[in-house]
């Protein structure tokens, strides 16, 4: 078991990703966001490491924007 395991509730995930709660649930339904673990019928939690990995993957798959220097234009 991970020694530094940190669990996040939906509000924490929303804040960390800057996604709205409904967007998180939508992306989960589409299979493009990590699924939570259910601690009880009303409590879902995500491993912070899963959310961090998802955020990193967004940057890896995003096209790199090229900033044009005003001297190049």
Backbone torsions as a table, in degrees:
resi	resn	phi	psi	omega
1	UNK	NA	144.2	-179.5
2	UNK	-66.1	131.8	-177.8
3	UNK	-75.7	-29.0	-178.7
4	UNK	-108.5	35.7	-178.5
5	UNK	-66.1	125.4	177.7
6	UNK	-123.1	130.9	-178.9
7	UNK	-104.8	141.6	-178.8
8	UNK	-119.3	138.1	172.3
9	UNK	-86.1	172.0	-175.2
10	UNK	-57.4	-39.7	179.2
11	UNK	-63.6	-38.6	178.6
12	UNK	-67.1	-41.8	179.0
13	UNK	-64.2	-42.7	178.7
14	UNK	-60.4	-45.6	-179.7
15	UNK	-65.4	-43.5	-176.8
16	UNK	-67.6	-36.8	-177.1
17	UNK	-94.1	-14.5	-173.0
18	UNK	64.5	17.6	175.5
19	UNK	-93.9	146.5	173.8
20	UNK	-69.8	157.3	-179.1
21	UNK	-58.6	-43.0	-179.1
22	UNK	-66.2	-33.2	177.4
23	UNK	-67.6	-39.1	177.0
24	UNK	-59.9	-48.4	-179.8
25	UNK	-64.1	-38.4	178.4
26	UNK	-63.0	-48.0	179.9
27	UNK	-63.0	-36.5	176.4
28	UNK	-62.6	-43.7	179.0
29	UNK	-62.6	-30.1	178.3
30	UNK	-84.1	-7.0	-180.0
31	UNK	80.8	16.1	-177.9
32	UNK	-110.0	17.0	178.7
33	UNK	-145.9	144.9	-178.9
34	UNK	-58.5	143.2	177.4
35	UNK	-87.6	147.5	-179.3
36	UNK	-84.9	169.3	169.2
37	UNK	-97.4	144.1	179.3
38	UNK	-96.9	115.2	177.4
39	UNK	-85.2	-28.4	176.4
40	UNK	-157.3	174.8	179.9
41	UNK	-56.1	-27.7	-176.5
42	UNK	-108.6	-3.2	-174.6
43	UNK	-120.6	116.8	174.5
44	UNK	-111.5	140.6	178.1
45	UNK	-136.4	148.9	176.3
46	UNK	-115.5	147.5	171.5
47	UNK	-74.8	130.7	-179.4
48	UNK	-57.7	-35.4	179.7
49	UNK	-63.6	-33.6	176.6
50	UNK	-67.2	-40.3	179.3
51	UNK	-68.6	-41.8	177.6
52	UNK	-60.9	-41.2	178.9
53	UNK	-65.5	-38.6	178.6
54	UNK	-64.2	-43.9	178.9
55	UNK	-60.8	-45.4	179.1
56	UNK	-60.9	-39.9	-179.1
57	UNK	-66.7	-29.2	177.1
58	UNK	-64.2	-39.5	179.8
59	UNK	-73.7	-33.4	179.7
60	UNK	-68.9	-34.4	-176.9
61	UNK	-92.7	-9.2	-178.9
62	UNK	-79.5	141.7	176.4
63	UNK	-65.9	143.4	179.8
64	UNK	-80.1	126.1	177.3
65	UNK	-78.8	135.8	177.6
66	UNK	-99.6	117.9	178.0
67	UNK	-90.7	120.9	-178.3
68	UNK	-86.1	124.9	175.5
69	UNK	-69.9	139.3	-177.8
70	UNK	-59.6	-24.3	178.4
71	UNK	-76.8	-20.2	-179.3
72	UNK	-82.5	-25.1	-172.8
73	UNK	-75.3	NA	NA
